[in-house]
Amino acid sequence: MNKKAKKIILKTKKQVYGDMLGNNASLFQGEGFEFAELREYVYGDDIRKIDWKTTAKLGKPFVKVYKEERELNVVVVSLLSGSTYFGTRRQKSEVMAEVVATLGFSAVKNSDMFSHMIFAEKMYSFSKPSKKHFSIQKSVEDILRFDVLGKEADYQALVDTLVKRLKKKALLFIVSDFVGEIDLKLLAKKHDVFAVMVRDRFEENPSELGYLRLIDMETKQSFEGDINAATLQKYSSALHQNDEKLYKQFKKQGVRFSKIYTDEAVTLKLMKSMR
């Protein structure tokens, strides 16, 4: 195991099994339950379980009662491409590896099944469901070893692959920088989908760099251009439109999402997002 992978593994394992998650079993607390019935509110019930529609109709509070499922099928997909080979603090691909480790250890801690897929324009690997720490370590190492240069993210191919491969309902995490045409509607119909957006602050708020020769990390093609105020305005506008469209789709399709920047604490951000 290389030093970077070892550092990520030790850090996330300590956070998930240590004090950061408090007394919660995992990040997924409350996900492993399915609806059973409605009953009238009793003093001491968790107010977050109140069914407000039924309460409004009947004029008195009712809560949802759940029955616990045996285990969750936690599937984490790392959508890697040339665009993840970037970061002013840490590379986006490195942060993605930490996201995968955090989700993996949380799943195993909660006795849930964990599996991991690496995808770009096609599927490169898909681990078998496991409750072993070794599977998490391997996933982190696989991400850090994966050569992202020259690879483009194909979201449609990803959806098509997951629809065919995931036969059992899953708590599905898709980890990517999410730039492009994306539609997760088919996946959201069957699975509980959570999108984890990994971005660098500079790519959302870049500064003028002048005339430069640049390389497109997805196509490996070089080009020259003047990175001036007008160019940055067009770029920022296009990225903003991309994100606004994405957020509307997520909300419409019932896909939960979180954005993590390369300078943020991954476990803490995920914990806040999933509560």
N, C-alpha and C positions, 0 to 999 in steps of 0.2 A: 504494500500500500504506500503510495507516495505521500509526501508531507502535507500537501494541500488537502488531499482526501482525508487523511488521518485527523487533521485539525478540524475539518467540518464534522466528521463523525463524532469526535470527542466533545466538541462544543454543543452540538444539537442533542446528543444523548444526555448530557448533563442537564441541559435546559428542560428537556421533556420529562426526564425522570427526577429532576430536582425540584427546586422551589418555584420556578417560573409559572408552572401550571397550577400551583397551589394544591388543593384537594381534589381537583377535577381529574377524572380518570384519563381523559385525553382531550385533544382538540375537538373530537367528534361527539362529545357528550350530548345526548339528546337526538343523535342521528339514528341510532340503532333501535328505534321504536316505531311501531306502526299504530295507526288510529284504531281504537276498539269501540268506544261508545261515548255518549255525552251524559253527564250527570250534573245535578244542581250543585252550585258552589258551596263549599263548607269552609268555615273559618280556618285559615292556615294553608289552604291550597295555593299553589303557585299562580299568581295573577297572570303570568305569561301564557298560561294554558286556557284562559278564558276564551270561549267562542263568542265573539262580539255580535255576530249576525244572529245567532240563536238567542243571545241575551236581549238584543233589541226587540226581537219578535215576541218573546214571552214575558218581557218586562222584569225578569230577574236573572241573575248571573248563572251561567252554565259553563262548565269546564270540560275540555277534551280529556278522555282517559285513554292511555296508551298501553299496549302490551309490548314487552321487550322481545326483540328478535334475538336469535342465537348469536349471530355475528354479522359484521359488515364485510362487504367485498369492496375494499379500498383499492382503486386503480389510479395510478398517477402516470400521466403522460408528459414527457419532456419533449416539446416541439423545438428542436434545435435547428438553427440555420446560420448563415454568415452574419446576419444582423445581431446575433447574440455574442459575437466576438467583438465586444465593445464595452467600455466602462471607464469612467474617470476615477472611481474609487475602487471598484472591483468589476471584473468582467461579468456581464449578465449571465453567462453560462455557469459561472461559479456560484452566483446567488441562486440560480435555478437548482443547482446541486444541493444547496443548503435547504431550499424549500422541500425537495424530495426527501432528504434525510429527516427533516422535522415531521413531515406527514407520515413517513415510514415508521419512525420510532413511536409516534403517537398511536398509529394503528396497532402495532405489535404490543404496545403497553396495554391497549384496551382489548387484547386477545382477538383482534380482527385480522382478516387476511389482507396481505399487502402484495401488490404486483406493480411492476414498472415497465413502461414502454418508452423507447427512444424512436422518434419519428422526425423526418424532415420532408423530403418529397415522396418518401416511402417509409415503411416500417423497417428499422434496422435491428431492433431487439425487443423481446417481450418476455419478461420473466414469469415463471409459474407462481401462482398465489402461495404465500409463505407467511409464517409467523416467526421466522428466524432473523436474528440481527444480521446474519451474513448476507441475506438478500438485500438489505439496506446498504450495507457497505459496498457490495458489488454494484448497485445502482449508482451510487455516488462516483465510484471509480470509472464506471462506463461513461458517465456524462463528461467527466474531466478528460478522459482519453479520446472522446469522440471528436473527429476532425470536422468542424463546422464550416470551414472555408470552402466556398464554391457550392454550398448547398442552399436551396431555397425552401421555405416552408410552404407546404401545400395543404391548406386547411380542408379542402374538399376531399382530398385523398385520405386525410386523417379521419374525417367523419365516416366515409365509406368503409374504411378498415375497421373502425371501432364498432360500427353497426353490425358487421359480419362476425367480428371476433368475440364481442361481449354478449354471451348468451344469458348470463345471470345479471339481475339488476345490481348496479354498482354505485358507490359513492365515487364519482369520477372527477378527478382533478386534472385540468389541462394547464400546464405551465408553459408560458410563451411570452413574447413581447407584444403579440396581438396587433400586428399591422398588416392590413390587407382585407380581402373579401372573406368574411367569416360568418357562417350560419350554423349554429349548434342545435337547431330546432329538432332534428331527428333524434339526436342523442338525449335531449332534455325530455322527450316524450317517455322514454323508458328509464333513464338514469337520473340520479341527483347530481347535477353538473355544477362544478365550482371552477371558475376561471381565475388563475393566478397570473396577473400581468407583472412582468419584471421589466422595469425601465431604468434608464439612467437620466438624472435630472438634466444633464447637458443636451440630450437629444430632444427634450421637450422645450428647453429654453436655451438654445445655442447662442453663441456670441459671434460677431463678425470675425472672420479669419483671413479675409483678403483673397488674393488669387492663389489657388492651390491645385496640385495634381492629386487626385484622390483615387482610391481603389474600392470598387463595389465588392464587399466581402461575400456576397451571394453568387455573383457571376464571375468574380476575379478580373473584371474588366476595369481598366483605368480611364479616367477622364479628367479634364481640366475645367475649372470654373472659378468665378469670382463669388466668394461667399460674402456678399454685401447685405445691406439692410433690406433691399427689395427681395433678394433671393430668400432670405430668412423669413420674411413676412409670408411669402408664398408657401414655403415649407411648413411653417407653424400653422397656417390656415388649413393646409391639407391634412396635417396630423390631427388637428382639433376636430375637423369634420369626420375623420376616421374614427376617433374615439367617441364622439357624440352618437354616431350611427351605431357603434358597437354597444354602448351603454343602453340605448333604446331597445336594441335587439335582446340583450341580456334580460332586461326587465320584463319585456313582453314574453320571453320564452321561459322565465322562471330560473334563469341561470344566475347564481350568486357569483360575485367577483370581488377581487381585492387587488390593489396595485401596490407593489413593493419596489422601492427604489434601491439602487445598489449601495446606498449609504445608510440603509435602515436595518434595524434588528429584525431578522426574518421571523423567528418564533413569536416574538411579542406582537408583531403586526398580524400574523396569521391568527393568533389567539383572539385579538380584538375583532378581527373580521368575521370570525365564526361564532361569535356570541350573539 
